[in-house]
Amino acid sequence: MKKRTSDPWKPAPDYAAELSGLTVNLLVKDVPRATAFAREVLGVTVIYEDPDFAAVEGFGSKWCLHADHAYSDHPLRGSLAETGIRGIGAEIRLIGCDPDQAERQARAAGYHVLAGPLDKPHGMREAYILDPDGYCWVPSVLR
């Protein structure tokens, strides 16, 4: 059941028409908590947010956050557990997001850092940080 009480910033079909390439929709328990992580740790822009949905942009990408409660008729709804980590096995990489800065901001805000910044053999410097819903974000830069 949706919690938004006003009109969204634009109709969903209009926003959908702006998306291209690979986009990501993340199901989250709490939209404001998820957008706080996106702003504080990843340094991205939240272009719209309400209790049900947020549109996020950063590092040449756009993605959406959908609250669990707004997904009552979605096929994934039955697989959402009240506890547990989501997205096991998936890494959400943000190329161009400074892993050293993201790690500092994550630790300062109390988020779980799986691995601090390391120079990897494939030419990237990256860190592994869990957001409040358990998604693994990998801020990465070329070294």
C-alpha positions in Angstrom: 0.0 0.0 0.0 1.4 3.3 -1.0 2.1 6.0 1.6 2.6 9.0 -0.6 -0.2 11.5 0.0 0.6 14.0 -2.8 1.2 13.7 -6.6 4.6 12.4 -7.6 7.1 14.8 -9.2 6.2 13.4 -12.6 4.1 10.6 -14.0 5.9 7.2 -13.9 5.6 6.7 -17.7 7.4 10.1 -18.2 10.3 9.1 -15.9 10.5 5.6 -17.5 10.9 7.3 -20.9 14.0 9.1 -19.6 15.8 5.8 -18.7 18.1 3.9 -21.0 20.7 1.2 -21.0 21.1 -0.8 -17.8 19.0 0.5 -14.9 18.5 -0.9 -11.5 15.5 -1.0 -9.2 16.3 -1.8 -5.6 13.6 -2.9 -3.2 14.3 -1.3 0.2 12.7 -1.5 3.6 12.8 2.3 4.2 13.3 4.8 1.4 14.6 7.7 3.5 17.2 5.4 5.1 18.3 4.2 1.7 18.6 7.7 0.3 20.6 8.8 3.3 23.1 6.1 2.5 23.1 7.1 -1.2 23.8 10.7 -0.3 26.2 10.3 2.6 28.3 7.4 1.4 28.1 7.4 -2.4 27.7 11.2 -2.8 25.0 10.9 -5.4 22.0 13.1 -6.1 18.5 12.1 -5.1 16.4 13.8 -7.7 13.0 12.7 -6.2 12.0 11.0 -3.0 8.7 10.2 -1.3 7.9 7.4 1.2 7.3 4.9 -1.6 9.9 5.7 -4.3 13.2 7.6 -5.0 15.0 8.4 -8.2 18.7 8.6 -7.8 21.5 9.8 -10.2 25.2 9.6 -10.0 28.4 8.7 -11.9 26.5 8.6 -15.2 23.8 6.2 -13.9 20.2 6.4 -12.8 18.5 4.0 -10.4 15.3 3.7 -8.5 14.5 2.7 -4.9 11.1 1.2 -4.3 9.7 0.6 -0.8 8.7 -2.9 0.0 5.2 -1.7 1.0 4.7 -0.2 -2.4 5.4 -3.6 -4.1 2.5 -5.5 -2.8 1.5 -6.9 -6.2 5.0 -7.3 -7.6 6.2 -10.9 -8.5 9.2 -10.4 -6.1 7.0 -9.5 -3.2 6.8 -13.1 -1.9 10.5 -13.5 -1.8 11.2 -10.5 0.4 12.1 -11.6 3.9 11.6 -9.3 6.9 15.2 -10.2 7.8 18.3 -11.1 5.9 20.5 -9.6 3.3 19.3 -8.8 -0.1 21.1 -9.1 -3.4 23.5 -11.8 -2.3 26.0 -12.3 -5.1 25.4 -9.0 -6.8 27.8 -6.1 -6.7 26.6 -2.7 -7.5 29.6 -0.9 -8.9 29.9 2.9 -9.1 32.8 3.6 -11.4 34.2 7.1 -10.6 33.1 7.0 -6.9 36.1 7.4 -4.7 36.4 4.3 -2.6 38.6 6.0 0.1 36.1 8.8 0.6 33.1 6.4 0.5 34.7 4.2 3.1 35.4 7.1 5.4 31.9 8.4 5.1 30.4 4.9 5.5 32.4 4.3 8.7 31.5 7.7 10.1 27.8 7.1 9.5 28.0 3.6 11.0 27.5 1.5 7.8 29.1 -1.9 7.4 32.3 -1.9 5.4 33.0 -5.4 4.1 36.4 -4.4 2.7 38.2 -1.1 2.8 39.9 0.3 -0.3 42.3 -2.0 -2.1 44.2 -1.8 -5.4 43.0 -4.8 -7.4 44.9 -6.6 -10.1 42.3 -5.6 -12.7 43.4 -2.0 -12.4 40.7 -0.7 -10.1 40.9 0.6 -6.5 37.6 -0.4 -4.8 35.9 -0.9 -1.5 32.9 -3.1 -0.5 30.2 -1.4 1.5 26.8 -2.7 2.6 23.8 -0.4 2.6 21.1 -0.6 5.2 19.2 -3.3 3.2 22.3 -5.4 2.7 23.1 -4.5 -1.0 26.8 -4.5 -1.7 28.0 -1.3 -3.2 31.5 -1.2 -4.8 32.8 2.4 -5.2 35.6 2.1 -7.8 38.2 4.2 -9.6 40.9 3.4 -12.1 44.3 3.5 -10.6 
